[in-house]
């Protein structure tokens, strides 16, 4: 069961974001802006956005799972669509657990491998989005705080990438170091939990041992986010905000993508609006107009992805109870994998 505190933290962050973003909004103008939106352009967004999100992610995931074997693309598509749908209707980004659970249930991919590969995917997503932002800072006079945030974020992601690479290339050395630290700094507390987390995810990081595929995966991630940012161009034009141009669309898309990585309520409501408004503020878009776009565009993209996910959800014969219990079930499967496969290997290597 997903821990209640995570859910409440997500709702609290969403509530705080909503309070922040609605200050100074003129609601009569919001209604007027939504009614004037170009329905033809929004229809294109409604159809194209879920295709780009699901298909490109599924192709990348299939590549990330290559060290395990040839996982059918249809399985990656189905699990990805279901996971994205779960993120839209359930709190605390439980969709990541649902996505790994759905794939391991359908294709018999080890749970640790499926979940670990999603960590690598998110890392490459972050690098791709930050690369887009970095390139934008070279071509547009952004405020100093934007340049600072982009560079600090890059340093953080480099640190996480180094962690994953070390764990992929030298898992036993990393585990021994973590044991030493927990014993000497924490008195041995959490030693077993930390060790299990490291070794069960290590298999999902194996692609990092193949630089060619890492580069391919990064390029695909970059292409994916460029295409998704292009969808924002259409969305902004639908709300008569074409004046912010491609740079504004790409910047706003990137800021929103990084922003919704934080815990939130279902569908990133509140956090999405706050980061969209903050992103468009850089291009002198007033709060009411930016908020109107964030509500209308979010509704269209949310609905498209959710409907595609529901299609695959019913097609796979899943139940809502399975979805809600996916984190707990994954925990049990990770424990079983650890005891049956990984723990004996560690004991053998220590002898």
N, C-alpha and C positions, 0 to 999 in steps of 0.2 A: 504494500500500500504506500502510495506516495506520501511522504511525511507532511503532516498538517502544517508545520511551521513554514515549509517552502511555499505552500499554497497561500498562506496568509501574508507572507512577505511579498509574493507576486501581486496580490490584490492591493496591498498597501502602496506599493510602488506605482501601480496603475492609477490608484485613487489620487496620489500626490501629483502625478503627471497630468491628470485631468484638471485638478484644481489650478495647476500652473497654466495650462494651455488655454483655458476658457476665460481667463481674466482679460477684460477689455474687448471680448468678442461681441459684435453686434449681431444678435440672432436673426433679426429680420433680413439682414444682408446675406447671412448664411443660406437661408431658405431661397432667396432670390438667386444666389449664385448656383445652388444645386439645380434649380429648375432650368437655368439657362445653359447648363452643361451640354456639350455636343454628344448626343447619344450614339451617333455613328462611331465616333472615335472610341467611346467607352465600350461599345460592343466589340470592337477589335481587341481592346485591352482584355475584356472578359474572356475571349476565346484564346488569344495568344499567350497571355501570362501563365496560366496553369501548364500549358504545353511546354513552354520554356523552362519553367521551374522544375517540373517533374522529369521531363526527358533528359535535360542536361545534367541534372543531379544524378539520375539513374545511370547514365553512361559513365560519369565520373566514379560513381560508387563501384560499378563493375570493374573498372580499372584498379581501384584501390584494393579490391578483393582478389586480384590476380595471383598474389602469392599463395592464396588458399586453393585456388583452382578456377575453373571456368564456371562462373555463376551466370545463369541465364538472365539476359537483359530484362525479360518480362517480369522476373521475380524482383529485380531491383526497382523497376517502374512501379509495380504494385505496392511494395513496402514503402517506397518513397512517398507515393501519393497518400497512403494511409497515415504515415507519420506527419506529413504537412497538414493534413486534415485534423489530426489530433491536436497539433499545436494551435489550430484555429478555434477549437471548441473546448479544450481543456486547459487548465492553468499550469503554470510553472514549467513550461516547455517539456511536458511529459512526452511530446511527440518523438523526441529523440529515442526514448526507451521503446516506444511503440514501434518505431521504424525498424530498430534492430530486432525486436521480438518478432515482428511480422516476417522479416526475411528468414530468421533462423527457424521459424515455424514452417515456412513454405519450402525452403531450399536445404534445410539441415546444415546450414552454415553454423559453426561453433559460435555461441553467443558472445564470448569474449572477443573473437575475431570481428564479428559484425559491429559490436559496440566500439571497439578500439579503432576500427577503420573510420567511424564517424568522427572521432576526435581528430584524425588526420584531415578529413574532409573539411571540418570547421576551421582548422588551422590554415588550410590552403584558401578557403573562402576569405578569411581575414587578411591574408597576404594579398589576395587579388583585389579586394576592396581598397585596402590601404595603398596598393600600387596605383589604382585609379585616382585616389585622392592625391597622392604624391605628384603624379603627372599633372593633375589639375593645378596644384600649387605652383608649378613651374610656368604655367601659362596664364594665370589670373592673379591679380593683386588682392589676395584674401587677407582678412585681419590677422594680426600676429597670433592670436589665440588658436586659429585654425592650423597654422603651420606648426605650432608647438604641439598641439594634440596629435596631429598626424605623425610627427616624428617620435613622440613618446610612445604612441601606440605601436609603431613599427618595432621599437626596441623591445616592447613587451612580447610581441608575437615572435620575434627572433629568439627570445629567451625560452618560450614554450616550444619552439621548433627544435632548439638545441636539446631540450629535455627529452623530447620524443625520439630524436636521432640517437642520443646516448642510450636510451632504453631499448631501441631497436638493435643497435650494434653490440652493446655490452650489457645485456639484461642482468647477468649474474653479478657483475661488478656493481651495477646500480643497486641491486637488491642487498648486497653485502654492505654497501655504504649506507643505505637507508636503515638497515638493522643497527649499525653502529651508532647512527644519529639518534634513533629512537631509544636505544638502550642507555646512551650517555646523556641525552638531553631530556628525555621524557620518562626515564626510569623503566623502559620496556613497554609502556602503555601504547596501545594501537599498533604494536609491531606486526602482529599477525594480519590485521586488517590492511595496513599499508602494503605489506608484502603481497597479499592476495590481489589487491588492486593493481599493483605494478605488473605482476606476472600474467594476470589474465588479460590485460590490455596489450601486453608486449606483442602478442601475435598479430594484433590489428595494426601495429606499426611496421610490419615487415616490408611494406612497399618502400619504406625509406632506405632500404638496402639496395634499391634498384634506381639509381639516379635518373636514368632515362625516363622511367615511368613517373617519377616525381615531377620532372619537367613537363611531361605531357599532361599530367593531372593539373599542374598549376596553370598551364596555358588554357586548358579547357575551363578552369575556374575563372580565369580572366575574361575569356570570351563570354562565358555565362553572364557575368556581372555587367559586361558591356551591353549585351542584348537586353538584360533586365532594365538597365538604365535607359535604354532606347524606348522601352515601354513607358517610362516616366515622361519622355518627350511627348508622346501621344497624349498621356494623361494631362499634362500641364497645358497642352494646346486645347484640350477639351474644356478646360476651365479658364480659357482666355489668358493663360499665363505663358504663352509662347515667348514673351519678351525676355525671360530668364535664359533662353537659349539652351544649347546642348551642355554647356559647362554647368549651368544652374541645375539642369536635370540630373546630370551625372553626380554632381556634388550632393544634391538632396537625396538621391537614391542611396549613395554610399553612406551618408550620415544616418539615414533611417535604418539601413541594414546593420550598422554597428550598434545603433541605439537599441534595437529590439533584441539584441543578444542578452540584455539584462532581464532578470526575472520579471514577470508581469502576469496580469490576468489573462484569460482566454483571448486569443486572437491579437495579442499585443495592444489591446485598446488602451488608449491613454499615452503609453510610451511612444507608439508610432506617431500619434498626432503631435506630441511634444517635439520630437526630433525633426519632423517635417517642418513644423513652424519655425524651429530654430535654424534649420538649413535654409529655408527661403528668406528668412530675415536678413541673411547676408546679402541677398540680391534686392533688398529694399521692398519686399512684398509685405504688405500690412498684415497684421495678425488675423483679422477676420477673413481675408481672402485666402491666406495660407491654410487656415483652419478648415475652411470650406472645401478646399482641394483635398486636404488630408482625410476628411470624412468621406467624401464621394469616391475618391480613388481607392481608398482602403476598402470600402464596402464592395466595390466591383471586383477587386483582386481577391478579397477574402471569399466572396461567394463562388468565384470560378474555381479556386483551388479546393474549397471545401466540397463542392459537388463532385469533382473528379475523385477526390479521396473517398467520398461516400460510395461512389460506384465500385471502386476496388474493394472497399470494406465489405460490402454486401456480396460481391463476387467471390471473395475469399472465405465467406461463411463465418466471419468473426462476430463476436458479441461485444456489447459495451462492457460487460463484466470483465472480459479478457483484456480489453483496452485499459480499463481502470486498474487492473491488477498486473499490468505488463511489467512495471518496475519490480514488483515483488517476485514475479515469475522469473524475470531475468536474474535477480539475485540468487534464486535457488539454482538456476542453471549454471551460473558462474561458479557457485560453490561446488556443484557436482563436477564441473570440468576441472576445477582446481584439485579436488580430492582424487579424481580418477586418473588424471594425466599429468598435471603440472607438479603437484606435491611430490610424487615418486621421483620425478626427474631432478628436482632440487635436492632431495635426500641423497640420490645417487651421486650428484655432482659434489656434495659436501663430504662424501666418504673418501 
